[in-house]
Amino acid sequence: MSKRSANKVTHVGAGIAGGGCGAILAQLASLIHNEALKQFALDVIPPLSVFLSVTISFVGKYIQDYLKRRGEIQDQEKSKDFYDRAKKTLEDSINNPLTSPAHKAARRKELERLETAYCDGVIEGFMKLQRDQESA
């Protein structure tokens, strides 16, 4: 789901919630027997409904952003854990005295590719973060 469509869904949901809440409040206000209080309640309901819609919209957007950031952090942690395990395995193989020189050379190349890929991913992450900050 794109950022724009996610925002649209949030705003639509907030509008529905605010409108539904406004309709319920209007029904409750119509049950009030005191005319002055009933008129006051009916005058306050539309702005209150708009306020609730805006509040629900902002809360929904905040929750979406929080969950997105949390997911990105978890992905980064998983990536780092995988990198650390793979690097340790390759280094153990290189440092093993029973490993042949040909296999050690192959493992060194694999370790170099792993480190290059990891660094490229970190750089891409920084560039994405910078693009996100510039667009915000």
N, C-alpha and C positions, 0 to 999 in steps of 0.2 A: 504494500500500500504506500503510495507516494505521500510526501509530507503534506502536500496541498489537500489530497483527498482525506487524509487523517484529520486535518484541521476542520474540513468541511463536516465530517461525521461528528466531531466533537461539538461544533456549533449547532448542528441540527439537533443533536441529542439534548444539548443545553436549552435550546429553544423549545423543544417539546416538553422538557421537564418544567421549565419556567411557565409555559402556557398552561400545562396541566395543573400546576400548582396554583396559578392565578384563577383558573376555572373553579377549582375546589374551594379556594378562599372566597370567591364571589358567591358560591352556593352557601357557604357557611355564613357569610355576611348577610345574605338575604333572610336568614333565619333569626336574626337579631330583632327583638321587639322594639327596642329604643330607637326611634327614628334618627336622632342626632348621631348616635353611635353607629347605626347602620350606614348613614350617609358618609361618615368619616371613614369607616372600613371600606366602603366602595370607592372612595376617592384615593385611598392609600394602596389598594390592591394592584392597580396597573404598574406604578413605579416599583412596588415590591416584587412583582413578577419579573420585571426587567432586571432588577438587581439580582434576583435569584438566578436568572438565565446567565447573566454575565459571570457571576460567581461560580456557577457550575462549569461554565466554559473554561475559566481560568484554572480551576482545580483539575479538570480533565486534562488540559494541556500540560500542567505541571506534572501530573502523574505519568502521562505518556513520555515526557522528556526524561523523568527520573528513571523509568523502566528501561528506556533506550540506553541511557548512560550506564545503568547497572549491567545491562546485557553486554555492552561493549567492554566494560571493565572485566567481566567474567571471561569473555572471549580472549582478552589480552592475557589474563592470568593462565588460562588453559594453554595458550600458545607458548608462553614463557615456560610453563612446566614441561611441555613436550620438548621444547628446545633444550632445556637443562638435562632432561633424561637422555635425549639422543646424543648430546655433546659428551655426557659422562660415559655413555656406552662406547662411543667412538674413541675417546681418550683412553679408556680402559683397554680397548683392543690394541691401540697403538703402543701403549706402555707394557703390554703383556710380552714377556720374553719368549713365549712359545709361538708368537705370531711371526710369520715369515716376513722378510723385508718387502716382498712384492705386495702382500696383503697390507702391511703397514703403510706403504705408499698409497695404495688404493683408499685406505681409511683416512689418510691425511687429506686426500682430494675431496672425499665425502665430507669431512669436517670443514674444509674450506668452503665448499658449496653450501653447507648448512649455515655457517656463520654469515656468508654473503646473503643468503635468502633471509635470514633473521634480521640483519641490518637493513636490507631493502624494505622489509615489512615495517620496521620501526620508523624508517624515514617516511614511508608512505603514510603511516599513522600520523606522524607529525604534520605532513602536508595536508592530510584530510582535516585534522584539527584546525589548522590555519585557515583552510577554505571555509570550514563551518563558522569560525569566528568572524571572518570577513563578511560572510553572507548574513550574519545575525545582526 
